[in-house]
Amino acid sequence: MFRITTRADWDGLVSAALLNIVEDCDRTRFIEPGPFQAGEGEVTPEDLIANLPYRKGCAMWFDHHISNKLVGVDFRGSWWVAPSAARVIYEYYGHDESLAGFDELIQITDRIDSAALMMEEIKDPRGVILISMTIEGKRLQDEPYWLHLIDLLKRNDPDRLLKDPEVVKRTSEFTAISDAFKTALELYSVLDSNVLVTDFRDRFTGEHGNRFLPFAMWPECNVWVKIFDHPNDASRVQISVGHSIFNRTCKVSVGELMAKYGGGGHKGAGTCRPLKEMADKVLAEVIADCRL
């Protein structure tokens, strides 16, 4: 029996659902990329790793982030620069009849994870796009909800997913959260040349709603840098960087930039979590690297 090790975002949950179908899995573990890459969490020959950096000793590995590319390492599984890790898994098991009918789910997951969304889908998210936004992967208390979504996704029944009582409750809550998030963005964000900088440290402790909303609010920016207190580690902050999904002129490879600080990601988005005493220095360097 395998254990799935993934991260708690939409791509990670869809990846876990696919692996649950095609492999003999009995449990799922969630972990963030930075800590996992730093060696947190034991890896055994029972681990199927998805949407995370490679770790030696696993059974199989599936990923799509450019920062996690391997050179000269043999492994079972698949890596390529795809729109999503779910796409990598789906193509790897492409001839498995148990995945017949999942094409629509994979297509929307590609769009969500690569941020290929339209302005109206950001301002008024609905359906699967809205559900994907209810997953805040750093809230460990939400693990039962993540597991519930994986179970729903395995069924590949969009109507049941959309009408599930817990999903309806979460989407309603998220809409209220996004309203408060919008107000906080207006209060604590500044435009530095082409870089939108949001500093929530010791200021905003609410939920970080719609992560694409700033690009609709500040269409002139081409990259967003956000820093906030890490929710599970008082000694660290978290810095997230993302290309605008509308003004696609940023040339910075975010995954490679975040890797310099022990984090990771792909070309258009990534995170790192420096110690608090290093936060201002790292933030200034990240902003400087993102300026035109």
ABEGO torsion letter per residue (X at the ends): XBBBBBBBBAAAAAAAAAAAAABBBABBBBBBAAAAAAGBEBBBAABBBBGBBBBBGBABBBBABAAABBBGBBBBEBBBBBABAAAAAAAAAAABAAABGAAAAAAAAAAAAAGBBBAAAAABBBEAAAAAAABBAABAAAAAAAAAAAAAAAAGBAAAAAABAAAAAAAAAAAAAAAAAAAAAAAABBBBEABBBBBABGABABBBBBAAAAAAABAABABBBBBBBBAABAABBBBBBBBBAABBABABBAAAAAAAAGBBEBAABBBBBBBAAAAAAAAAAAAAAABX
